[in-house]
Amino acid sequence: MGASRYEGLDEYVALRGTKLLRTAILLTGSREAGEDLFQQALERVVRHWARIDGDPEGYLRQTMA
């Protein structure tokens, strides 16, 4: 597993993470549950990052929903 496999992931989370966390909080109704949901979604994205073509936001939002 090379670093290139996750190229752009850190930047993406830094750029969109706050807004996606807000979405997770709205979906769950609490900050704690939202953080857990967002973490679980990120774990799935990390596993599939190299295969996601285009903007990963749709994948993340679908995973959270």
C-alpha positions in Angstrom: 0.0 0.0 0.0 1.8 3.1 -1.2 1.2 6.6 -0.3 -0.1 7.3 -3.8 -3.0 5.1 -3.2 -4.4 7.7 -0.8 -3.2 10.7 -2.8 -5.6 13.7 -2.2 -7.5 12.1 0.7 -6.0 14.4 3.3 -6.7 17.5 1.2 -10.2 16.4 0.5 -11.0 15.8 4.2 -9.4 19.2 5.1 -11.5 20.9 2.5 -14.9 19.2 2.9 -14.7 17.5 6.3 -16.4 20.2 8.3 -19.4 20.4 6.0 -19.7 16.6 5.9 -19.5 16.4 9.7 -22.4 18.9 9.9 -24.4 16.7 7.5 -23.7 13.7 9.8 -24.8 15.6 12.8 -28.0 16.6 11.1 -28.6 13.0 10.1 -28.1 11.6 13.6 -29.4 14.5 15.8 -26.3 14.8 18.0 -22.7 15.8 17.7 -21.4 12.5 19.2 -23.4 10.3 17.0 -22.6 12.5 14.0 -18.9 12.2 14.7 -19.2 8.4 14.9 -21.2 8.3 11.7 -18.7 10.5 9.9 -15.8 8.4 11.2 -17.4 5.2 9.9 -18.0 6.7 6.5 -14.4 7.9 6.3 -13.2 4.4 7.1 -15.2 3.1 4.2 -13.9 5.8 1.9 -10.3 5.1 2.9 -10.8 1.4 1.9 -12.2 2.4 -1.5 -10.3 5.6 -2.1 -8.3 4.3 -5.0 -11.4 3.2 -6.8 -13.5 6.3 -6.4 -13.7 8.1 -9.7 -14.5 11.8 -9.6 -15.8 13.6 -6.5 -16.0 11.3 -3.5 -18.7 13.4 -1.8 -21.6 11.5 -3.2 -20.1 8.2 -2.0 -19.6 9.7 1.5 -23.1 11.1 1.7 -24.6 7.9 0.5 -22.6 5.9 3.0 -23.8 8.2 5.8 -27.4 8.0 4.7 
